Amino acid sequence: MSSVRKIQWLIYHEPIGLFLRTANAFCEEIKQLTNGRIEIEVHTLSDYAKKYNIGPEINPGALLKTGEVQMGQVYTGQFGSSAPDFYALAMPFLFRDHDHAAKVLEGEIGQNLLNKTLPEKTSLRGLAFTYSGGYCVMASNKKIKSAEDFKGLTIGINANPVFADMAKAFGSNFELLADIDHWKNINSFNKKTDVVQTTLARYGVEADSNVHKHIVNTEHSLYLTTIVINEAFWNSLTIEDQMIMRQAALNSARKERTWSIEDNQNIANDKNEHAKLGITSYNDFPEEESDKLRESLGQLYKKYTKFFSTGLIDSIQNS
């Protein structure tokens, strides 16, 4: 009888519930595909610290890189500093719809990023793209009804040059949220901003309901995450187990993307949920105003078409 292989999955992003359900879905897929031969132990940061009797100052990224923790789910944009092509997936108005995104993420482009670009630039391998949020909205301190309304506002962004240039193209300023101690700094960061990019499912942890009471559904970018595994650990697996891991990741990622779409739709249509979250107004952005924002991005696309690998942006748009 073969021994059970255990894998540790660390959850260290907020909101915990979004990431926990993905990890649990993966656990269930692995259990079914291996008849229990591979087990996934899912930990939050507090769980992990308690189990191994270590302090609260844990560096999750380092644990993944060294292989002390084998798996996790990471914001896709975080890979951009080491593998700049991952920034391409955040380009505004890049994906036409969810079907287009799935074709790119599950097709040759996405698989090259996960299985070639990422391992070459980091100590991690990507198994599948997830949403943990889906399409972005803009949460603001005033109603935004037109492209003109963005001018002069300060947009809060993560450390991603695409978002900085997007803000400039919209006629906005930007405030940068450093990745270090992200959640410790987010409250003071939000008070400096007029607008934050988030998703409806993530509004409660990424926006300040005392400031960003108004939401406009711009659907300007996809909030993507990635299921990752330590590369050295991956190479220790048999070919059979690697195939199983890929299939389990794909199955759970598809479930998670569906859940994220449903989350956003449910919140968008529920005024009671708006009141609970502290959202004063919610509106879809008019298509003609979205077109104006797209038109403002000409120089941005010209710049980044040269910045990323040759043909990457065109390949995504033409998929």
Secondary structure by P-SEA (a helix, b strand, c coil): cbbbbbbbbbbcccaaaaaaaaaaaaaaaaaaaccccbbbbbbcaaaaaaaacccccccaaaaaaaccccbbbccccccccccccccccccccccccaaaaaaaaacaaaaaaacccccccccbbbccccccccbbbbbcccccccccccccbbbbbcccaaaaaaaaaacbbbbbbbcccccccaaaaaaaccbbbbcccccccccccccccbbbccccccbbbbbcccaaaaaaccaaaaaaaaaaaaaaaaaaaaaaaaaaaaaaacaaaaaaacccccccccaaaaaaaaaaaaaaaaaaaaacccaaaaaaaac
